[in-house]
Amino acid sequence: MTTPRPTPPSASGDLIGRERDVADLCRIVDGSRLVSLTGTGGMGKTRLAVRISELVAPRFTDGVRFVDLSEASSPDQVVRAVARSLRVLENNEKPPLEAIVTSLRARRALVLLDTCERAVGPLADLCRALLDSCPGVHILATSRQPLRVAGETVWRVPPLSLPPAPRAGEDGTRPGAVSPEYAGRFEAVRLFAARAHQARPGFAMTTANAGDIAEVCRMLDGLPLAIELAAARVRVLTVQQILARLDDRFRLLVAAGDELPARQRTLRAVLEWSHDLLSHPEQILLRRLTVFGTWNLEQAERVCGHGGVDPDGVPELLSSLLDKSLIVLDAELQGTAYYGMPDTVRAYAAERLTAAGEEADTWRRCLGEAVDRMESVAAAIARPLPWSRRLEHLHLLDRHRENTARLLTFAQRSGRPEEGLRLCVALRPYWFARGLFTEGSRSLRQLLWIAPEAQPAAVRARGLAVHAELCLDVEGAKTATEIAEAALEAAHGCGDAPAEAIALGVLAAAALRTGDDDACSRSAHLALAAAERPGDHFTEVSALGTLGRLARRRGDTCTAEDYLKRSVAVAEKLDDRWCVARCLNGLGVLATQRGELESAARRLDRALQIFTEMGVAPETARCSASMGYLELARGDVSAARRRFAGALRISAASGRRGAVARGLEALAELAIAEDQPERAASLAGVAARLYAVLHQPSPRAERLYRQVQQVLPGDVAAKAWKAWRTLPLEQVVENAVSFPAPRHPLPSLLTRREREIAVLVADGLSNRRIADHLTISQATVARHVANIFRKLLITSRAQLAAWVADEGLEP
């Protein structure tokens, strides 16, 4: 038996990447007699199979035989295609299948069956016959679905590895450049670069185009065929132009020449080939599933199970689409499987949905299902609920975030504000926990503008109230107050207590920021009374927190503590640890101000532990800032720097200008403590500008500026105050977290023992002599010296001696 090198028509070019797959599959093919490589069209199954066959060929004394089954769909066509490839002579005395078995019975060979999806049933029968009668034969198959033969090992060929999507700020800022070295670690990028170089020999991946190459590969789902078709376009287009045209990917991605079979010359042809092999119900379900970003079985049944798709048959249909690699198992969360669809498949199937005239109806069904589900979740978390269940709901909402964004866009574009507003109101606690203030506020603003006179009164009132609440830190107290007053008027008009409570809470918080203490107190107490009627504990805790901050500002720390403890009691009754942690943060701040540092540390540590467990950025930032003040009170400047810098970065990423201003003020306080008055003035100046944009006063920033004016000449202070105000906010943040060496660390940063040891170090004593002098261990001395270095941001005993001399410290 000869051993011709398999040369499938789609296996042009070297295999790039897949090193681990190849190594694992070579071992598996050796130990398993039937291995099926499955995956969507264009995934590179054939090329991978050919590479494996080349590597394992020496293990098969009778060689490797390649069988192209792309044109075979009936049992007769299957056996004839195999017989031709194996060079089995046909005769009337013996059926073709028997002749094939006879030919291979005494052989040790690998049979590579390529493109099996058109005739899965007949090929399964052929494989069973070969496995039963030909003990030396191993079979390697490529198919878009498994053959379902006993003993079959199914290997789902994954997409090529991709760089993770960069995390842009919520304000839409573009992430930084990607280095070619980093991008080149990923298989998809390496494939694009290699094929682009073949298409245009002068092409090279650079810092200027690496990020765009990575984005092209992500948009094409790491699909090798699509990436190769895209890379070929560098003959006439730049990578940036290719990226810009990928929304019309089916026209762009067309192969030149005839080196590929017709079914693989365009991306559309690949998908049409797969689509045409589906049953009619499978085709209907596939196109309807495009309205989801991710989904579970229940959602698929409710939204897609009608008109040609039996709801009871959805599980089997999903299983079939999964087998055929048109959908993927996305995740398993709390015992429920979630599915997804590659973007390239989604783009094609969405065209089919539009062509079938089902687009609007399917999106409406999906929106209605989401509203019902999200309102059910909102009702559940408003009642007493174990913390573990609350976390489960939070993670489920995370899972559905992409769906939610898509549905809100549909609600806006299709003129369905009622469902959109109901969905937004149900998402209120989630948006707050995840810090999605800009995202939520934007959606509500757009929906509230759509036919306001036609919106149900209570739905509009609640939408206005939540909008006011979300935009308080994004657009400022003035805008939030105007919207909250409109919400309150609407709530009174329809008698909606939930909207009234939220609006009053916003008015109280806004009044606190503008310095109107009487209005703050009045609105907060009214909010408390209104929140009790619908049992809105979120508003109740917020209003108590506002009253606590008001009392603290007035210097009444006892009353402030009472309000915060009442908040803790409300939250603990419901087992809402997020609200508990927010209150603990406030209590930690009070304890720090009183000098009760151990109590402050316990409360803040517990709060931060909860926020970290939840992964909630805004409250983590606030708590980190609180811990920064605690570290400053302890005298640990280095730790305070880390806390304040981390808080500022989180706040900047969230788009909350008020939080950014507070972060800059904290760093200005630190700069004053470090004897950096010009830096303090620059930080405070930007904070004041942000407050001005929000139409809020800036008493703290102005107080910091007055402190600077006491130590700097007037013109120097004024220049520093204005120095950063015209810079982009991103640059301000980078300046703020790039710390200069402190000019004049303060003696008060050190404990009494540390000052004592600092003087002895300055006198030239070694750790051993200091230990003998103070009757302590050398290890204790070493720890103290390390703490001194950390607090003073120095690195040598000589620097410490100079500092002691400058401060005039004495034993």
N, C-alpha and C positions, 0 to 999 in steps of 0.2 A: 504493500500500500504506500503510495507516495504521500509526501507531506507538503502540499503547496502552502505558501504563506497566505493567510487570509487577507483579502484586499477588499473590504466592504466599501461601497461608493461614498459613504459619509465619513470615512476615517482618514480624511486628508489632514496633514499637519501633525506635528508631534504632540504627544499628550503632555499637558502642562498642569502641574498640581497632582492631586489624587495620590500622593506618595503613600499615605497611610492606608487608603482604600486598596491600592494595588497590593501592598504587603499583606494586608489581612485577607484579601480575596484569594491570593495565591495559596495561602494555607488552607482556606476553606474549600477551594476547588479540589485540592489534594485529598481532603477528608470527606467531602460530601459529593455524591454522585450526580446530584441535580442542583445547580445554583442558578437562580433567576435574578438578573439585574433589572430592577423596575425603576421607573421614573417617568416624568412627563417628557413629551417630545423635545428634542434638542438638548437634553441633559448630558449627552455624551456617553450614553450607555454602550453604543457600538464601539467607539474608540477605546473605552475602558476595557471592554471585553476582549478586543483585539490585543491590547497591551498585555493583559493577563495571559491570553493564550500563547503569546510569544514567550513569556517568561516560564510558563509551566510546560511548554512543548517538550523539553528533554525528558520529562517524567513519563511521557506517553510514547512507547516504542513505535506505535503505528501512526503517530502524528496527530495533527489537528485538522479538522475539516470545517470550513465555513459554509453556512447555508443561509442564503438570503430569502426570507419569507415575506417580503414586503408586498408581493403580488398574490400571495396565496390566501384564500379565504374559505375554501371548502376542503373536506377530507381528501378528496382526490388530488387537488392542487398541492396540498401539503406533502403527501407522500411522493408525488412526482418531483417536487422541488428538492426534497431531501435525496431522492434517488439520483437525480441529475448531479447534485453536488458531490455525492459519494461515488459517482460513476458506476452505479449499479445498473447492469443491463436489464432492460425490460423484456419479458417474454410472456407468452400466454399460459405457460404451465404454472407459473407461480405469481400470486398477487404481489404488487409492489411493496407493501408493508412487510410481507414475509421475506421478500428478496433482500430488503434492507437489513432485517434482523439476521438473516443467514450470512450476509456479507460482514456483519460486525460481531457475530457471536464469539469468535475466537480472537478478536482484536483487543488491544489496549489503546484506546484512542479518546481524544476529546472532540466532541461534536459541538460546534458553536452555532446555535440557532438564533438568527438575528431577526428582529422585528416580528415578534410572535403575536402581537395584539389583534390582528385581523382574524386569526383562527385559533383562539385559545383552546377551544374544546377538542378539535382534531389533533392539535399538537400535544395536549395532555394525554390523549390515547396513545400517540406515537411514543412519547417519553415512557409511559408505563410499560409498553411492550419492550423498549430497549433496556430499561432498568431490570425488568424481570428476566430477560433472555440473554443479555450481553453483559456479563459480570465485569468485563474490563473497560466498559464504556462509561465515560463521565460526560455530562451534558452541561454546557454553559449557555443560558438563554438570555436574550434581551427582550423586554416586553414592557408595555405600559401598565400591565397588571399581572399578578401572579398566575401561574398555570394551575395551581390547586392540585398538585400531585403529592401523594404521600411521600414523605422524606425530602420534599423540596425545601431548600434554604433560600429564603427571599432576602435580597440585599437591596434596600431602597437607595438608589444613587442620589446623594444629596447635591444641592447646588454647590458651586465653588465657594470657598470661604470668602467673606466680604469684610471690609473694615466696618466697624460700628458706625452708625449714623452720628454725626457730631451733634452735640446738644447746644442748640441756639438758645439765646435768652428769650423770655416770653415776649419781649418787645420786638422780636424778629431779627435781632442783630445776627449777622453772619459769623459763624465760628472762624477761628484762625486757619491759616494755611496748613496743608498736610505735606509732610516731607516725602520725597520719593522712596526713601529707605523704609519708612513706616508703611506706606501704601504697598510697597513691594513684598511685604510679608504675606499678603493675601493672594490666594490662587486666582481669583477673578481678575484682579488688577494685573497680575503677571501675564495672564492670558491676553488681556486687551493690549498690553504693551508689546508683547511678542508679535501678535497678529498685525498690529498697527505698524510695527517696524517692517514686517514683510510687505505690507501694502505700500509703505513709503519709507525707503531705507534710511532717510535722514531723521525719522521720527524718534524722539526720546522723551521719557517721562521726566518732568522737572517739577520744581516747587510750584511753578505757575500753573501746571495742568494736573498735578497728581490728585488734588481734591476733586476736580471735575471728572477725572477718570473713575475715581472711587464712586462718585455719585451716579455716573452712567451705569456702572456695574450693579449698584444697589437698585436702581430703577429697573434693571433687567433681571433682578432676582438671582444673580449669580448663574444664570442659564448660559452654558457655554456657547451654544449655537447663536443665541441673540448677541452675546458679547463679540463673537467673531464677526458677525454681520455688521455690527456697529463699528468695530475696529477697522474694517475694510473701508469705511467711509472717510478715513483720514486722508485718502488720496485727494479728496476735493473739499473737505470740511475740517475745521479745527475741532478739538475736543469740546470746546465751549459751544460751538454751533451744533454739534451732534447732540449735546445735552439739551440745548434749547428746542430741538426738533423731536425729542423722544416722546412728547405727548402724541405725536402722530407716528408712533413707532412702526405701525404696520406698513406704511408707505416707505419709511426710511430704510428699514432693514430688509433689503432685497439683495441676494447674491448675484454677482456677475458671473457669466460663463455657465457651464453645465457640469462642473466638477461635483456638484451635489445632486442627489435625486430630486425630482420635481417637488416631492413633499417637504423638502428641507431647504428649498431655495429662498423662501421668504418665511418670516416668522408667522405670518398669517396662515401659510400653507401647513406649517407644523400643527398649529392649533385646530385648523379645519379638519385635518386628518384625525386628530383625537376626537373632535366633536362629532364627526360623522359616524364614528364607531359606537357612540352612545345610543342607548334606547331613548325613545321619545320622552318618557318621564325623567330620565337622567338629564336630558338636555334642558327640560323645563326647570328642574331643580337647580342645575348649575347656573343658569342665567339669573334666577331669582336670588340666589345666595350672594350675588355681587353687591347687594345693598348693605351687607354686613362687612365690618372690618374683621370681626371675630364673632363666633356664634357657638351655641351649644345645641343639643338635639331639640330641646323644648322650643327654643326660638325658631329653629328651622321648621318645626311642625306648625307652629302658630302662624308664621309669616308666609311660608311657602306651600303649606299643605292644603291646596285647593286647586280647582280647575286643571285637571290633568295630573295632579300629584296627590295621591291618597295619603292623608296624614299618618295612617298606620304603616304605610310603606316607606316613610322617610328614613327610618334607621337603616333599612337595607340599601336604599339608594345612596345614602351618605357613605356606607361601607364600600359600595361599588365605586363611587367617585374617588374615594381614598385609595382603593386598590389601583385605580387607573392614574393616580398621581395628579389629578386635577385639583384636588384639595389636599390639605395637609393637617395632621394633628398638631395643633398649635401649643396646647398646654393642658395640664390636668390641674384643676383648682377645686379643692374641697370635695373631691370625689366626682367632679363633673368634667367631662372631656370638652375642650373647646377646639374649634376648627378654624382654619384660615385658608386663604386662597392666594397663590402667587400673583403679584400685580400684573404680570403679563397675561396670565389666564383671565384675571378679572377684567382687564381692558377689553379682551376679545368677547368674553361672555356678556359684559355690559352692553356691547354693541348688539348682541343677540337679543338682550332684554328690550332694548329700544325698538329693534326691528319687529319684535313680537307685539309691540303696543302695550306692554305690561309695566313699563317703567314707573309711571305715576302711581298706579295702584299698589305695586309692590313696596314702593317707598312709603306710601300712606300706611300700609299694614305694619311696616317695620316701625314707623314713628308711633303708631298707636300702641304696639306691644311694648315699646320702650317707656312710654309715659306710664302705662299701667305698672310695669315692673319697678320703675324708679320711685313712683309714688308709694308703692308697697314698701320699698326699702326705707324711704323717708319716715313712713308711719312706724315702722319697726324700731328705728333708732331713736324715735321721740319718746318711746316707752322704756321702762326698766328692761335692760337686756344685758346678759353677761358680756364682759369685756371681750372674751374670745370671739363671740358672735359679732360684736361691733367691728373687730379687726377683719373678720371674714367679709363683712359687707364692704369695708373700705377697699379690700383687695379686689373684690368683684367689680366695684366701681372703677378701679384702676383698669381692670381687664376690658371694661366697656367704654373707656374714655374715647378711643378712636371712633367707635360707633356713634357715641353721643355727639361728637363734633360734626360728623357727617350728617346726622339727623337734624341738628340745629341749622346747618347750612341749607338742607332741604326745606325745612319749615320756613326759613326766611325767603328762599327763592320761589317757593310754591304758594306763598301767601297764606300760611297756616299758623298765625301767631298764637292762637289759643293753645294748641298742643305744644308749641315751642316754649311758651311762657310757663306752662305747667311743668314741663321737663326741667326748665331752669330753676324753678322754685324748689322742686324736689331735690335738685343737686346742690342746694345752698350749703348744707353742712360739709359736703364733700369738697366743694370749691374752697371753702374756708380752710379746711384741714390741709388741703394740698397747696394752698397759696395761689390758686388760679384766679386771682382777682381781675387781672386784665382780660383774660379769656372770658370769664363769666360776665363781666361788665359789658364787654363788646357785644356779646350775643344778646343780652337783654336790651341794650340800646337799640340794636337793629330790629328786634322783634316788636318793641314797644312803638316803633314808628309805623308799623304796618296796620293800616285801617284801625286806629285806636277807638273810633266810635263803635266798631263792630265787636270789640273784645268784651267778653263777659266782665262785669264790674269787679267781682272779687278776684278773678284771675289777673286783671290789669293792676288792681291795687297791690296784690302780693308781688307781682313782677316789678312794679315801681319801688316797693319797699326793699326788696332784695338788691335791686340795682343800686339804690342809694347806699346800702350797706357795703356792697362790694367796691364802689368807686370812692369811698371815703379816703382811703390811703393812696389811691391812684390819681384821682382828680381833685381831691382836697375838700375841705369842710364846706366851702361856699356852694360848690356844685352838689355835694351830697345833701346839704340842707335843702336846697331848692327841690331836689327830686323827692326827698323824704316828706316835705310839706305837701307836694302833689299826691304822694302815696297816702298820707294821713287824710287828706280831703277825700280821696277816693274811698278809703276804708270807712270813714264816717258816713259817706253816701250810701254804702251798701251794707254797713254793719258788720264788716269783716274784722274780727278781733285779731287774728294772726297778723294781718297786714298792719293794723294799728300798732300792735306791740313792737314789731320790727321798726316801723317808721319812728316811733317815739325813742327807741333805743339809739337809732342813728342820730336823731336830733340832739340827744344827750351827749353822745360821743363827740359830735361836731362842735357843740357849745363848749365842751371841755377844751378842745383844741384852739378855739378862738378866744378863750379867756372869759367867757360869759358864765360865771360860776352859778348864778341864780337860775339861769335857763337850763343849765346842765342838771342841777339838782331836781328842778321841777319835772323836766322831761324824763329823767331816769326813774323817779318814783312813779310817774304815770306808766312808764314802760313796764315796771315790775307788776303793777296792778293788772295791766292789760295782758301780760304774758301768762298770768295765773289762769285765765279763763280757758285758753286753748291748751294749756299745759306745755308752753314753749320754753323748755328749760334752757335752750341755747340763748334765747333773748334774755331770760332771767339771769343767767350767769353773766352775760355781757353787761347788763345794766348794773348789777352789783359790783362788777369790776370797775365800771365807770365811776360809781359812787366812791369806791375805795381809792381810785386815783385822785379824785377830787379832794377827798379828806386828806390824803397824803400831801397834796400840793398846799393845802391850808395848814399843814404842820400837825394835824390831828392823827397821829399814827395809830392810836388806840382804836378810833372809829374805823380807820382804814382796815385795820386787821380784823375787826368784827365783820365788816362787809365781805372781806375775802373768805373768812371762815364760813360765813353763811353760803357763799358760792360753793365752797368745797362740799358742804353738807348736801346741797341740791344735786351736785354732780355725782357724789358717792351714792346717793339714793338710787340713781339710775345706772350706776356702774359705768359712767362715762369718764374714763380716766384722762381723756384728752382735755376735757374741761377742768378736771381736778388738777392736771399738770399746769394749765394756764393760771389757775389760782395759786398754786404752789410757787410759781415764778414770782407773782406779786408779793407773796409772803416772804420769799427769799430776798427780794429787793428791800422790803421794810426792815428785815433783820440786819441786812448789811448796813443800812443807814443808822440803825441803833447801835452798831458795833457788835452785834451778836453773831459773830462770824461762823461759829460752829453750827448754829441753828440755820443760818443762811445756806451754808454748804449742804446740809442734809436736804433742805427743801429744794434747792436748785439741782442737786444731783438727781433726786427722784424725778423732778420735772423733766430734766434732760433725758433721763432713761426712758421715760414714756414717749417723748417726742422722737427719740432715736428709734425706738421699737416701731413706731408708726411710720417713720420716714417722712415727717412733716417739716417742710423747710421753713415756713414763716415763723412758727413758734420756736423752732430750733434756733433761728437767728436771734429772736428776742431773748431767749433763755441764755444763749451764748454771750450776748451783751451783758446780761445781768451777772453772769459769772465773771465777765471781764471786770466789772466794778468790784466784785468780791475779791478777785485776785489783786486788784489795785489797792484795796483796803488791807490786804495781807502783805503788801509790799512786793509782790511778784510781778515786776513789770513785763518780763518776757512772756509769762502766761497771759497777762492782760492783753498784750499785743496780739497773741494768737486768737484769743476769744473775740476781740473787737474786729479783727481783720476777717475772720470767718463769718461773723454776723453780717458785716457789710457786703461781702461777696454774695451771700444768700439773698439779702434784701435787694441788691442790684439785679440779680437774675430774675427775681419775681416781678420786677417792674413797679414796685411800690415806692413812689418817690418820698412819701412821708417816712417810711422805714429807712430809706437811704439817708435822709436828712438826720434822723436820730443816730444812725451809725456814724456819720461824720462828726456829729457833736460829741459822741463818746470818744472818738479818736482825738478830737481837739482837747478834751479834758485830759487825756493821756499825754498829749504833747506838752501841755502846760506843766503836768507833773514831772515830765522829763526835761524841763527847761528848754522847750522848743517853741517859743512864743510866735515866731513868724509862721511856722507850720500850723500851729493852732489857729491863727487868724485866717489862714488860707482855707482850712477845713471848715471853720465856722462860717466863712463867707459864702461858700458853696451851699452849706445847709440853709443859710438865710435866703439865698436865691431860690432854692427848691420850695421853701415855705411860701415865698412870695408868689411863685407859680401856682401853688395850691390855695392862694388867697388866705393864708393863715399867718398869724404873728409868729415871731421867732425870738421869744424872750431869752431862751437859753443861749442861743447863738450870740445874741447881742451882749449877754452877760459875759460870755467868754471873750468877746472882743474888747469889752471894757477892761477885763483883766490884762489882756495883752497891751492895751494902751497905757497901763500903769508901769510897764517895764520897757517899752519901746518908744522911741521918738514918734510923734504923731504922723509924720509923712511915711515913715517905715511901716508903721502899723496899718495905715490906710492902703499902702501899696500891697502889703501881704493879704489884706482882707479881699482885695479885688483880683489877686494874682491868678486864681484858678477858676474864677466865675465864668470865664468865656470858653473854658475847655470843654470838649465833649465829656459826657458823664462817665463813659468808659475809661477815659484817660484820668479823670479825677479819682475813680476807684483804684486804678493802678498806682497812682501817686500816693493815695491814702494808705495802701497796704505795703508800700515800699518804705521801710522805716530807716531813717538816718541813725547814726550812733548818737546816743543821748549826750548832751553837752554837760549836764550837771546832775547826775543821779543824786537823789536826796538821802541823807542819813536816815531819815524816818522809814525808808524802805527796809532797813535791817532791824532785826530783833536786838534786844539788849545783848544777848550772848554773841550774836553775829558781829555787832560793833566791837565787842571786846576782843574777839578773835581777829577782826580786821586790823586793829591796832597792833596786836602781837605779830601778825604777819608783816606789817609795815616796819616793825622793829627788827625784822630779819630772822625771827624764830622759825624753826622747822615745825612740822606737824607733831613730831615726837616731843620737842621741848614745850610746845603749847599744851599738849596733853598732860605732861608732867606738871606744868605750871597751874593748870585749871583742874587737875585731878579728874580727868575724863580720858576715854580711850582715844587712840589715834584714829580709829574708824569714825568716831563721832566728830573729831576735828575735821577729817577729810570731807564728811557730809556737810558740815557747816561751811567750809571753804567753797565747796561746789555750789551750795545755795547762794553764797555771796556773789560768786562769779555770775550765776544765772540772773540774779536780781539786778546787778549793776551792769549786765551785758559786757563784761570784760573777760579776758582769757588768760591773764598772767598775774603773778604775785607783784611784779613791778608796777603794773597798771593799778593794782589795788593800793600799793604803797603811795602812788602819786595821788590817788583819790583821797586817801586818809589825810595826806598832807594838805590838799586843797580845802578839805572840810575842817581842818584844825581839830580833828578828833584826838582825845586824850584817854589814857587808861581810866 
